[in-house]
Amino acid sequence: MIMLLKMKHRSHILRFAVILLCVIAIDAAIGETEIVRPFENSSNYTSNNEIDNLVRMVLLKHNITPANLCSDEVFIRRVYLDVIGKLPLPNEIIAFLEDNRPEKRTLLIDKLLIRDEFADYWSLKWCDLLRVKAEFPINLWPNAVQAYHRWIHDAIQNKMPYNQFARELLTSSGSNFRVPQVNFYRAVQGKNPSAIANAAALTFMGVRLEKWPQQQRTNMETFFSRIAYKGTAEWKEEIVYLNPASTEPLNAVLPNGFEIQIPATKDPREVFAKWLTAGDNPYFGRNIVNRIWYWLMGRGIIHEPDDIRPDNAPVNPQLLVYLEKELLKSKYDLRQIYRVILNSRTYQQSSHCRSDNPKAEALFAYYPVRRLDAEVLADALCKISGTTEIYSSPIPEPFTFIPEENESIDLADGSISSGFLEMFGRPARDTGLESERSNQISDAQMRHLLNSSHIQKKITNGPRLNNLVQTYKRNSHKLITMLYLNILSRYPMQEELDIINKYFQTDGVNRQEAINDLIWALINSKEFLYRH
């Protein structure tokens, strides 16, 4: 912020003042030990489900006080962002805040889990893991990308059981255009057994094979040693199949050390998939419930979530076991895992930590503050302003055209991007590692949000914002309220209203510029840029 003081343009100085005044209540509250309004409520600690009992038990052992329950304003914004990757609309916020039913949070969770946007948002996450990308170094090519993305989206939309989802990917054969699942084998940097085994282990076991002893890696590679590839007369089409030249039985060792002999006529991948998706498998269920916990809570029970190994123990083993059992009980319905986590008081905690114990974050004593994903942030800015983005691919084959009205979340191809998405840490989709996505704030990002024509044009020319201003041009209180609901998903506090009204009435301040300054300040606030 100090850099703004050096700017000579008067409007920047005014904006700097607005930002300081608007966020002073929030920043000051973070240092308080009392209830932080409007972000928390004062209800007594009550467990919502078994997750809370298991988390609370560990916190008590470490003498850590859990955070207060988050307010309804924070909850609706948080759960919308975490479940469907979108901000709630003002009418949805108002209806939720006015709902007096004690079960209203559970009802909202259930509604979000069946919305179409759930499949849109979580297709994005799975496309990151499965490396859905047309260009180098994955080289799926556009036809295969579209087919693969549609299959992933439909699987999520139609609630395909997770064990079936994994089996179909691991045992697929055929054309990468006509059997989308085979792109699991195409979307790997290398067609050798080692590269394929690494991808399978990372995706479905949460394991980095390079950390295994050499013999165990070799054993794992055996199950993918008879995959073959061949092209066709159709441009960029490729067939993935079981190599018929292999006529001898295959001696193999499963990751649990069990030795087996696979007949020549049997696909080794089917043997591996059957072992992997068995109910007592030590990797499969643990990996996916740990990933979902990481996606919703910002940190895995085993952390990093794709680095599961004996010397990287879970911080709460009983919690991990409980979630695995829930997965089995639900017959691999991943929505049930989302549901049980989202309904927990642990998820619904405030982001304001009440303990100075350095283990508080790792033991889930509060909800961790995290910057919005690049795609979510881009779509939020477009939705608030009523504007669009321009997307492009550096190597369009054969041609890349994405309508501007498309949302970033819906981009199937990791090769198609924008300058904003690249700057804000969208993953390259080259490795399938969670660490490819960066949600860390940088100086370049701050400069872009503070002082770029890209953001300024959204504020000054955005039709949705302009419509709001015109609709409430004679009612400053209503206008400020609607801007807060659209951008921060809450009503303004009285202190904020007083500060903003005083600014609006300052001599020499143009009303339209003052409104734009307020929008600019809210968009640059931590409250907007972060999940909290």
TIVEXPA-131828 format. One record per residue (C-alpha): x, y, z; residue number from 1. Coordinates in steps of 0.25 Angstrom, whole numbers, plus 5000, padded with zeros to 4 digits. Layout:
N
      u      v      w   fivex
      X      Y      Z     NUM
...
REM end
This chain:
532
      u      v      w   fivex
   5000   5000   5000       1
   5012   5009   5003       2
   5015   5010   4988       3
   5002   5017   4986       4
   5007   5029   4994       5
   5017   5032   4984       6
   5006   5033   4973       7
   5003   5047   4969       8
   4989   5045   4963       9
   4979   5050   4973      10
   4969   5039   4971      11
   4979   5029   4975      12
   4982   5036   4988      13
   4967   5037   4991      14
   4966   5022   4988      15
   4977   5019   4998      16
   4969   5026   5008      17
   4957   5019   5005      18
   4963   5006   5006      19
   4970   5009   5020      20
   4957   5014   5025      21
   4948   5003   5020      22
   4957   4991   5025      23
   4961   4998   5038      24
   4950   4991   5046      25
   4954   4977   5040      26
   4969   4978   5042      27
   4967   4984   5056      28
   4957   4973   5060      29
   4967   4962   5056      30
   4975   4965   5068      31
   4964   4965   5078      32
   4960   4953   5087      33
   4945   4956   5087      34
   4935   4952   5076      35
   4939   4958   5063      36
   4927   4964   5056      37
   4921   4962   5046      38
   4930   4950   5044      39
   4927   4941   5056      40
   4915   4938   5066      41
   4916   4936   5081      42
   4909   4922   5081      43
   4915   4912   5091      44
   4923   4900   5085      45
   4914   4889   5080      46
   4918   4877   5072      47
   4910   4875   5059      48
   4916   4861   5056      49
   4927   4851   5059      50
   4937   4860   5051      51
   4936   4870   5062      52
   4937   4860   5073      53
   4950   4855   5067      54
   4956   4869   5064      55
   4952   4874   5078      56
   4959   4862   5085      57
   4972   4865   5079      58
   4971   4880   5081      59
   4968   4877   5096      60
   4981   4869   5097      61
   4989   4881   5092      62
   4981   4891   5100      63
   4976   4898   5088      64
   4964   4906   5088      65
   4956   4904   5075      66
   4951   4917   5068      67
   4937   4922   5070      68
   4926   4918   5060      69
   4926   4927   5047      70
   4915   4936   5045      71
   4904   4933   5035      72
   4909   4944   5025      73
   4923   4937   5025      74
   4917   4923   5024      75
   4908   4926   5012      76
   4920   4933   5004      77
   4930   4922   5009      78
   4921   4910   5005      79
   4917   4916   4991      80
   4932   4918   4988      81
   4936   4904   4993      82
   4925   4896   4987      83
   4922   4903   4974      84
   4933   4913   4972      85
   4924   4925   4972      86
   4919   4936   4980      87
   4905   4936   4985      88
   4895   4946   4979      89
   4889   4957   4987      90
   4876   4951   4987      91
   4882   4938   4992      92
   4889   4945   5003      93
   4877   4952   5008      94
   4868   4940   5008      95
   4878   4932   5016      96
   4881   4943   5026      97
   4866   4944   5028      98
   4863   4929   5029      99
   4862   4926   5044     100
   4861   4911   5043     101
   4872   4904   5051     102
   4875   4895   5040     103
   4877   4905   5029     104
   4892   4903   5028     105
   4890   4888   5025     106
   4878   4891   5015     107
   4888   4901   5008     108
   4899   4890   5007     109
   4889   4880   5001     110
   4884   4890   4991     111
   4898   4894   4986     112
   4902   4879   4985     113
   4892   4877   4974     114
   4894   4889   4966     115
   4900   4888   4952     116
   4911   4897   4956     117
   4916   4887   4966     118
   4920   4878   4954     119
   4926   4890   4947     120
   4935   4894   4958     121
   4939   4880   4962     122
   4942   4876   4948     123
   4952   4887   4948     124
   4959   4881   4960     125
   4959   4867   4954     126
   4964   4873   4941     127
   4976   4878   4948     128
   4979   4865   4955     129
   4977   4857   4942     130
   4985   4867   4933     131
   4974   4871   4923     132
   4982   4879   4913     133
   4983   4880   4898     134
   4997   4885   4896     135
   5011   4882   4901     136
   5016   4875   4909     137
   5003   4867   4910     138
   4998   4867   4896     139
   4984   4862   4897     140
   4980   4871   4885     141
   4967   4878   4885     142
   4957   4867   4881     143
   4962   4858   4892     144
   4962   4869   4902     145
   4947   4872   4900     146
   4943   4857   4900     147
   4951   4855   4913     148
   4946   4867   4920     149
   4931   4864   4916     150
   4933   4850   4922     151
   4939   4855   4935     152
   4928   4865   4936     153
   4917   4855   4933     154
   4923   4845   4943     155
   4922   4856   4954     156
   4908   4861   4950     157
   4902   4847   4950     158
   4909   4843   4963     159
   4917   4832   4958     160
   4923   4824   4970     161
   4937   4828   4972     162
   4942   4813   4971     163
   4935   4812   4957     164
   4941   4825   4953     165
   4955   4820   4956     166
   4953   4806   4950     167
   4948   4812   4937     168
   4960   4821   4936     169
   4970   4810   4939     170
   4965   4799   4931     171
   4961   4807   4918     172
   4965   4803   4904     173
   4961   4809   4890     174
   4961   4822   4883     175
   4965   4834   4891     176
   4954   4842   4883     177
   4943   4831   4885     178
   4946   4825   4898     179
   4950   4838   4907     180
   4955   4830   4919     181
   4967   4825   4911     182
   4972   4839   4911     183
   4977   4836   4925     184
   4988   4828   4918     185
   4990   4839   4908     186
   4991   4850   4918     187
   5005   4846   4923     188
   5018   4851   4920     189
   5023   4838   4914     190
   5017   4825   4909     191
   5026   4816   4917     192
   5022   4807   4929     193
   5030   4816   4939     194
   5022   4829   4935     195
   5009   4823   4935     196
   5011   4816   4948     197
   5015   4829   4954     198
   5002   4836   4949     199
   4993   4825   4954     200
   5000   4825   4968     201
   4999   4840   4970     202
   4985   4841   4965     203
   4978   4829   4972     204
   4988   4826   4984     205
   4993   4840   4987     206
   5007   4834   4986     207
   5020   4839   4979     208
   5026   4827   4974     209
   5040   4833   4973     210
   5040   4832   4988     211
   5038   4817   4988     212
   5050   4807   4988     213
   5054   4803   4974     214
   5048   4789   4975     215
   5035   4794   4979     216
   5034   4804   4968     217
   5038   4793   4958     218
   5027   4784   4964     219
   5017   4795   4962     220
   5021   4797   4947     221
   5019   4783   4944     222
   5004   4785   4944     223
   5005   4796   4933     224
   5016   4788   4924     225
   5007   4783   4914     226
   5000   4796   4909     227
   5002   4799   4895     228
   4998   4811   4886     229
   4996   4812   4871     230
   4991   4824   4862     231
   4980   4824   4852     232
   4976   4831   4839     233
   4969   4842   4847     234
   4977   4854   4851     235
   4983   4852   4865     236
   4975   4840   4868     237
   4982   4829   4876     238
   4977   4815   4881     239
   4981   4810   4894     240
   4981   4795   4895     241
   4986   4783   4902     242
   4998   4778   4894     243
   4995   4764   4888     244
   5009   4761   4886     245
   5010   4757   4900     246
   5007   4742   4901     247
   5014   4738   4914     248
   5008   4739   4928     249
   5012   4751   4936     250
   5018   4750   4950     251
   5015   4762   4958     252
   5015   4767   4972     253
   5004   4776   4978     254
   5008   4789   4986     255
   5004   4781   4998     256
   5015   4771   4995     257
   5005   4760   4991     258
   5011   4752   4979     259
   5002   4748   4967     260
   5003   4742   4954     261
   4994   4748   4943     262
   4990   4740   4931     263
   4995   4745   4917     264
   4980   4747   4913     265
   4977   4756   4925     266
   4979   4771   4926     267
   4989   4774   4937     268
   4982   4787   4939     269
   4969   4780   4943     270
   4977   4772   4954     271
   4983   4785   4959     272
   4969   4793   4958     273
   4962   4781   4966     274
   4973   4782   4977     275
   4973   4797   4978     276
   4957   4799   4979     277
   4955   4787   4989     278
   4949   4792   5002     279
   4961   4789   5010     280
   4971   4796   5001     281
   4981   4804   5010     282
   4982   4815   4999     283
   4970   4817   4991     284
   4959   4822   5001     285
   4969   4829   5010     286
   4975   4837   4998     287
   4962   4843   4993     288
   4956   4846   5006     289
   4969   4853   5010     290
   4969   4861   4997     291
   4954   4865   4999     292
   4958   4870   5013     293
   4970   4878   5007     294
   4961   4884   4997     295
   4951   4889   5007     296
   4960   4892   5019     297
   4972   4897   5012     298
   4981   4886   5018     299
   4981   4871   5018     300
   4980   4862   5030     301
   4992   4856   5023     302
   4999   4868   5017     303
   5003   4870   5006     304
   4991   4862   5001     305
   4999   4855   4989     306
   5011   4851   4998     307
   5005   4839   5006     308
   5016   4831   5012     309
   5020   4824   5025     310
   5028   4836   5030     311
   5017   4846   5027     312
   5007   4842   5037     313
   4993   4848   5038     314
   4991   4858   5049     315
   4978   4852   5053     316
   4978   4837   5049     317
   4964   4834   5055     318
   4958   4845   5047     319
   4964   4839   5034     320
   4959   4826   5038     321
   4945   4831   5041     322
   4944   4838   5027     323
   4949   4825   5020     324
   4938   4818   5027     325
   4928   4828   5023     326
   4932   4826   5008     327
   4930   4811   5009     328
   4917   4813   5016     329
   4912   4822   5005     330
   4917   4813   4994     331
   4927   4822   4989     332
   4918   4834   4988     333
   4928   4846   4989     334
   4917   4856   4991     335
   4914   4849   5004     336
   4929   4852   5009     337
   4926   4867   5005     338
   4913   4867   5012     339
   4919   4861   5025     340
   4931   4871   5025     341
   4923   4883   5021     342
   4912   4880   5032     343
   4923   4879   5043     344
   4926   4891   5053     345
   4940   4889   5049     346
   4938   4894   5035     347
   4928   4905   5040     348
   4938   4911   5050     349
   4943   4925   5048     350
   4956   4928   5042     351
   4960   4936   5054     352
   4969   4927   5063     353
   4967   4927   5078     354
   4980   4920   5081     355
   4995   4924   5080     356
   4999   4909   5079     357
   5007   4907   5066     358
   5000   4894   5064     359
   4986   4901   5063     360
   4985   4902   5048     361
   4990   4887   5045     362
   4980   4882   5056     363
   4969   4890   5050     364
   4966   4899   5061     365
   4961   4910   5051     366
   4957   4911   5036     367
   4970   4915   5029     368
   4969   4928   5021     369
   4973   4925   5006     370
   4973   4934   4994     371
   4962   4930   4983     372
   4966   4921   4972     373
   4970   4929   4959     374
   4958   4924   4952     375
   4948   4927   4963     376
   4954   4941   4965     377
   4953   4944   4950     378
   4939   4939   4949     379
   4935   4947   4962     380
   4941   4960   4956     381
   4933   4957   4943     382
   4920   4954   4950     383
   4921   4966   4959     384
   4924   4976   4948     385
   4916   4969   4937     386
   4928   4968   4928     387
   4935   4956   4921     388
   4949   4951   4919     389
   4957   4948   4906     390
   4964   4934   4906     391
   4974   4929   4896     392
   4984   4917   4894     393
   4999   4920   4890     394
   4998   4908   4880     395
   4984   4907   4874     396
   4983   4894   4867     397
   4975   4894   4859     398
   4968   4907   4863     399
   4965   4912   4877     400
   4952   4920   4879     401
   4946   4922   4893     402
   4934   4931   4894     403
   4937   4943   4903     404
   4924   4940   4912     405
   4930   4926   4916     406
   4934   4925   4930     407
   4948   4922   4934     408
   4943   4910   4942     409
   4937   4904   4930     410
   4950   4904   4922     411
   4953   4890   4918     412
   4967   4891   4913     413
   4979   4895   4922     414
   4985   4901   4909     415
   4974   4911   4908     416
   4977   4923   4918     417
   4978   4938   4920     418
   4988   4947   4925     419
   4980   4949   4938     420
   4979   4934   4940     421
   4994   4932   4938     422
   4997   4943   4947     423
   4988   4938   4958     424
   4994   4924   4959     425
   4985   4915   4950     426
   4993   4901   4949     427
   5000   4897   4937     428
   4994   4883   4937     429
   5007   4877   4934     430
   5009   4868   4946     431
   4996   4866   4954     432
   5002   4871   4967     433
   4994   4880   4976     434
   5006   4889   4977     435
   5004   4893   4962     436
   4993   4903   4967     437
   4998   4915   4974     438
   4989   4923   4982     439
   5000   4932   4988     440
   4998   4947   4987     441
   5010   4953   4979     442
   5014   4968   4977     443
   5010   4966   4962     444
   4996   4962   4966     445
   4995   4974   4976     446
   4999   4984   4965     447
   4989   4978   4955     448
   4978   4979   4965     449
   4982   4993   4970     450
   4986   5000   4957     451
   4983   4992   4944     452
   4974   4997   4933     453
   4968   4983   4932     454
   4962   4984   4946     455
   4959   4999   4945     456
   4951   4997   4932     457
   4942   4986   4939     458
   4939   4996   4950     459
   4936   5008   4941     460
   4930   5001   4929     461
   4924   4989   4935     462
   4909   4988   4931     463
   4904   4981   4944     464
   4911   4991   4953     465
   4906   5003   4944     466
   4892   4998   4945     467
   4893   4997   4961     468
   4898   5011   4961     469
   4887   5016   4952     470
   4876   5008   4960     471
   4880   5014   4973     472
   4886   5027   4969     473
   4877   5035   4979     474
   4879   5025   4990     475
   4893   5025   4995     476
   4890   5015   5007     477
   4883   5005   4997     478
   4895   5006   4987     479
   4905   5004   4997     480
   4898   4992   5003     481
   4896   4986   4989     482
   4911   4988   4986     483
   4915   4981   4999     484
   4905   4969   4996     485
   4910   4967   4982     486
   4925   4968   4986     487
   4927   4964   5000     488
   4914   4956   5002     489
   4909   4964   5014     490
   4903   4976   5019     491
   4912   4988   5022     492
   4914   4991   5037     493
   4910   5004   5042     494
   4924   5009   5044     495
   4927   5006   5029     496
   4914   5013   5025     497
   4918   5025   5033     498
   4932   5026   5027     499
   4927   5024   5013     500
   4916   5034   5014     501
   4926   5044   5020     502
   4935   5041   5008     503
   4923   5043   4998     504
   4920   5057   5004     505
   4935   5062   5004     506
   4936   5075   4996     507
   4942   5074   4982     508
   4939   5059   4981     509
   4931   5055   4969     510
   4920   5045   4973     511
   4923   5035   4961     512
   4938   5035   4964     513
   4935   5033   4979     514
   4926   5021   4976     515
   4937   5015   4967     516
   4947   5017   4978     517
   4938   5010   4988     518
   4937   4998   4978     519
   4952   4998   4975     520
   4954   4998   4990     521
   4945   4986   4993     522
   4951   4978   4981     523
   4965   4981   4987     524
   4961   4977   5001     525
   4966   4964   5007     526
   4952   4961   5010     527
   4948   4960   4996     528
   4961   4953   4991     529
   4962   4942   5001     530
   4953   4931   5006     531
   4951   4933   5021     532
REM end
